[in-house]
Amino acid sequence: MKQAAKRLAVATLGCKVNQYDTDAVTTQFLAAGYELVDFREPADVYLINTCTVTNLGDKKSRQMIRRAHRLNPQAQVVVMGCLAQTAPAEVAELEGVSLVVGTDGRDNIVEELERLAEGAKKTLVEDIFQVTEFEDLPALGFSGRTRAALKIQDGCNQFCTYCRVPFARGRSRSRSAESVMQQVEMLVEQGYKEIVLTGIHLGLYGADLDPALTLAQIARRVADYPGLLRLRISSVDPHEITDELIDLFSSHPVVCRHVHIPLQSGSDRILERMRRNYTSGQFREIVRRLREQVPEIAITTDIMVGFPGETDEDFQATLELTKEVAFSRIHVFQYSKRQGTRAASFPGQIPAALKESRSRCLIDLGYTLAEDFHRSFVGREVEVLVEEQEGSCAVGHTDNYVKVSFPAGNRDLVGEVVRVQVRESSRDGVWGEQSEGR
């Protein structure tokens, strides 16, 4: 009688890079004969990819580990990612944890796990600053049928005063152009229509390669690949948006008119204390050039509130710049005091209640800006790449990342590009109807 396959359940906290890493390790388990099941179901192995960007990320990571053990106390729990890298001993002590792996050295997790004796624990975390090569792990897409993330860079050299990411991810390392294109070929062959280039500090891509490459150069190669309908470039710091990159956004039909540019603060004084390598004026100029050369480009951002020493005037500067730029979407997060960062010892730590009120104010402004952006499409026709369909309702995005819902009838439109006449809008997206003949 054939032995039943072992069951694997996975959970990912944090960013798109973490999601890619989870997919890469899941790919190894599937190749070894494991069956992927929902995290809420009983499993033989629970894989948890942790986050440590904020205190909340730490807390949620620990909660997920404990939840896995409660779901099946006999299961093996594998913990990897940023919290595992920065606090391996603490993670290993949590009940139920069998294997702790950081943000590198993940190419033989399955073998290491299966070699463990029953009830044994093992930690494979090494000094991330000794890692100099990109960990080249292929990943099948699991997040949907149309869009796949492709990690091409890892690590960060920035060392912002509030951030633990360099300590979790190490120095910047780039995927070779050959490996990038191999992954693109695999994803297109699997039927993915859109690829999102991701990295921890994506704008540094290629600087460590020999010969060196730029983000714009590798993005153009990917965009030129036959059969790919869309290429989305995720997050790029403002001082790394070059003329070459702006030209790519404006001229290549496959490159989406959407870019995420982290602002963090609109105050030059706070930006300097954060150790960001740009000013509010430079940010404005980059946005001006993008909007001038790429009509209707969607610009999304991250903004931090409550950084130590942030005054009412500093916060007002952030509000004013946010209104001026008219971001289409804002991710607002409150400063989180992180052990080992310079900002943790800065004077002027902001009370929690004030951080909360500033956060709420900025979130509300973000909703207003999103609604304004979406309203500008009412009465117009847009192209939508359909990503999911429940019953007769189809949902997808335009290339400038507007979420579109529309009735699809009896046809399965997932993976198709459909023209939709927009009828209504909200802060979450737009609703419309298929254009005649499509």
N, C-alpha and C positions, 0 to 999 in steps of 0.2 A: 504494500500500500504506500502510495506517494505521501511523503511528509508534507504537511501544510507549510506554506511560506511564513516566515516570521513577519510580524506586522510592525511597520514604522509609522510613527506620528511625529510631525514637525511643527515647531512654532518659531516665528521670527519676530524679534523686537527691533525697532530702530529703522534705519535708512534703506534705500534701494540697494546699496552695496551689500548690506547684510542679507537682503533677500536673494541677491545673486549667489552669495556664499552658501546660503542654505540650499539653494537649487543645485549648486555644484556638489555638495556633500550628499544630498538626496540622490543625485544621479549615480553616485558610487554604490549606495545601498540598493538601488533598483537593479543595477548591473550584477549585484551579488545575490539577487533573487528575492529581496524583501518586497513586501506588498505595502504600498502607501495608503494609510487610513487617516480619517479625520482625527484631530487632536483630542476631541471629546470621546473618542472610542477607546476601548482597551487595546493596548499595544504591547509588544515585546520590548521595543526600544522607543524612547522618546528623545528626539533631538531638539535642543533649545539653543537658538542663536541669540546671545544676549547683547544689551546696549548699556553704555555707561556715560552717555552724553550729559545726562542730568541725574539728580538724585532720584527722580521719579523713574528713570530708565533702570537704575539699579534695583529699585523696589519692585517694579513690574517683573524684572528678570528673576528675582528670587521667588516671587509669587508663582511664576510659571513653573519653576523647578519643583516647588512644593506641590503644586497642583498635579504635575505629572506623577509624582510619587504616590499621591493619594489615589489617582486613577487606577494605578496598578503597582502596589508595593513590591511586587516581584520583578517588575520591569527594570531594564537597564536604562539609566538616564545619562545621555551624553550632553555636556554643556560646552559650548564654544563661543567665540566672538569676543567683544570688547571687554565686558565685565570679567569674563574668564581670563583674558589676557592680563588685566590690571590687578585682579584679586584672586589668583588661582587657589591659594590656600583656603581662603574664606569660602569659595565656591565648593571646593572639594569636601569641606566639612558639612555641607548641607545634606540632610538625610536623603538617601536614595541615589545620590550621584555616583556613577560608575567611572566615567571618563571625562577629564577636563582638557580641552584643547583651546588654544588661543585664536589668533588671527593669521596664523601661518602653520605650515606643517600638517595640513589636513588631507593629504593625498592617500593616507592609509588608515583612516579612522575605522573602517569596517574590520580590517584585519586586527588592529589593536584591540577593538572591543571584543571580538570573538575569541581572542587569546586570553582574555581575563578569566580568572577562576571565579566561580560563583561567589558573589558578595565582595569581590575585590574592587579596589579603586586604583586609578592611575591618573597621573597628571603629565601632560606632554608639552606644557607651556615653556617656551624658551625666550631669551632676551630678544624682543622685537627689533631693537636697534642694531642687532647683528645681522638682520635679514637685509640682503641687498638685491635679491632677484624677485620679480613678480611671480606669485604663485599661480602657475598656469593650469587652472582646473576648468575643464569644459562643463557647461551646465545646460541641461535641457530646460525649456521653458515650462513652468508649472502655473504661472499666475493667470493665464488666460490663453485664448486661441489666436489672438491677433497681435499682441504687443509683448515683446521680450526685452528684458534689460540685458545689456552686455557690459560687463565690468572691464575697463581697459586700463585702470590706474588704481593704485592703492597707496596709502600712507600720506603724510603731510609734513611739510617743512616749515609751516607758518608759526606754530607755537603762540597762538593768540593767548592772551593772559587769562582767559576764562575757560580754556578748552583742554580736555584730557585726551583728545583724539590722537595726537602724535604719540602719546605714551601707550595707546592701545593699538595703533596701526603702524608705527615706525615711520621711517623716512619714505619719501615719494619713490615709487617704483612703477614702471610702465610695462604693459603687455606689448610684445613685439608685434610689428605690423603683420607679419605672416600669421601669427596666432589669431590676431583680431579678424583677419579675413577668413581664416578657417572657421571661426565661430559664426561669422556672418553667413557663410555658405551653408553651414549646418542649420541655422535658424530659418533661412529662406527655404531650404529644402523641406523643413518641417511645416512650412505653411505660414510662418509669421510674416505679417505685412508691414509691421513697424518695429524698429529697433531703437532702444533708448541707450545712448552711451552714458555710462555712469562711472564714478570714481570718487574717492574720498576728497581729493583736490584735483578735479578734472583738468583745470587749466594748466597744470604742470605736466600734462601728458607729453611724453617723448623727449623731455629735456635730458633724461638719463640714458637714452638709447644711443647706439653708435651705428650709423650716423643718426644725429638727433632729428626728431620730427616735431611738428606742432600739432595741437588739437585740430586745427583747421585742415591740415594736410591729411590726417587719418580719417577725419570726418568726410572729407571729399571722396576718399577711396571707398569708404563704406557706402556713401550715397550713390556712387556710380555703379554699385553692384546690381546686375540684372535681376529683375523680379522684386526688388525692394521698393515698396510704395512710399514709405515714410522713414525718415531718420530724425529722431528727437535728441537734442543735446541738453543734458539735464542742468547741472549747476556750474556756473562759471563766475569766479570773482570778477568784479568790475575792471580792475587793472589788468586782467588777462583777456579781455575782449578786444582782440586786435582788428586792424583793418581787414586782414585776411579772413577772419571769422565773420565780420559784418558782411563782407562780400559774399560769403557762402550762404548766409541767411537770406540775402537779397536776391541771389542769382540762381541758386540750385533748386529745381522744382521738387526734389525729394526732401529737402531739409525743411523741417517744420518751423513756422514763424512763432516760435515760443522759446524763451530762455529764462532760466531761474538765476537771478543775480542777487546774492545775499547782501543786504544793506546793513543789518545789525543795529545801526543808529544813524540818525540824521545830524548828530552833533559832532563836529570835528574834534572837540575836546574828548568826548567819550571814545570816538574811533581811535584816537591816538592812545588812550589808556588801554583800549582793547588790543592794541598792536595790530590793527588792520592797516593794510598798505595803500590806502586811498583816502581822499577827503570827500566831503559831501559835494563839493564843486566838481570833482572828477567824476563822481557818480552821475550827477546831472548831465555832464557832457557826454558820457557814454550813452545814456538813455536818449539824449537829443539826437545823436548820430544814428542810433538804431531806429528810432521812430521816423527819422528823415529818410532813411534808405530802405526800411522794411515796413511798409504801411500795414497797419493792423497787427503788428507783432504783439504778442501777449508777453508781458514781463511780470513774473512772479518773484516773490522774495521771502527772506527770513528776517525778522526783526526781534531783537532782544529788548526787554524792558527791565528796569531795576538794576542795571549794572552799578557797582559801587560808585558812589559819588554823583549819580545821575540826578540833576536838579530838575525843577519844573521847567526851566528854560531849555535844558537839554532835551527833555521829552517833547516840549512844544516844537523844537526844531525837527524832531523826528516826525511829528504829526504833519508839519508843513511840507516837508519833503515828500512824505507819503502821498499827500493830496496832489502835489505838483506832478509827481511821476505817474500817478493814477495806475498803480499796480492792479492787475486783473485778479490776483489772489495773494494773500499774505499769510504766512505761517508765523504766528506770534508765540514767543515763549519767554518765560520769566527766567532771569538770571538765577543760576543754581550754584551755590558755593561748593566748589569741587576741591577736595584735598589734593595737594601737590601742584596746584596752579597758582600763579602769582597773584591773581585777583582775589584769591581767598583771604589774603592778608591785607588787602587794600582797606583804607579807612572809608567811612561813609557807606557801610552796608545798608541797603534799603529795607525798611520794614515790610513784612509779607503783605499787609493790608494795602500798602501803597503800590507794591508791585502788582497786586491783583486788580486794583482800580485802573492803573495805567494799561494793563493788559486788556481789560474789558473795553476800555475806550478805543484802543487800537484795533481790537477784533471787530467792534461795531463799525469803525471806519472802513475796515477791510470788506465787510459785508456790503456797505454802500458802494464802494468802488467796484466790487464784483458785479453788483446789480447794474450799475451804470454801463460797464463794459458789455454785459450780456444784452442789455436793452438796445445797444447800438446795432444789433443784428436782426431785430424784429422787422419783418417785412422784406427780408433779403433771403437769398438762396445761399446755402453753404454746403460744402462737401463733408460728409461724415464717414469715418471708418467705423463700421459697426463692430462692437466688441462683445456685446452680450444681448440676449433676447429671452424675455420671460413671457410666455404666451404670445400675444400679438404685439407687445411693446418692445421696440428695439432701442438700444442705448449705445452711443459711441461718442467720439470727440472729433472736432474739427482739427486742422493742423495747428491752429493757435489755441488749442486746449480748451475749447468751449464744450461743455457736456451737452449733448443733444439727445432728446427722447422723442420718439415718433411712433405712430402705429405702423406695424409692418405687415399686417394681414397674415396669411398662412405661410409665407415664404420664410425660410431660414436665411437671414441676411448676414449672419456673423462672418466677418472677414471681407465683406464687400464694401466698396465705396459707393455711397448713395447720396444723391442731391436732395436736400430737404429745404422746404420753404418755412422759414421761422415765423411762428405766429405769436408766441408769448415768451416772456423771460422772467427769471427770478434771480436771487443771489446765487443759486446753485447751478444754473444753466439755462437752457432754452428748450422750448417744445415746438414742434412743427409737424408738417406733413410732407410725405414724399412728393417731389415735383413730378408733374405729369410726364409719362414716358420713361421714368426711371424706377 
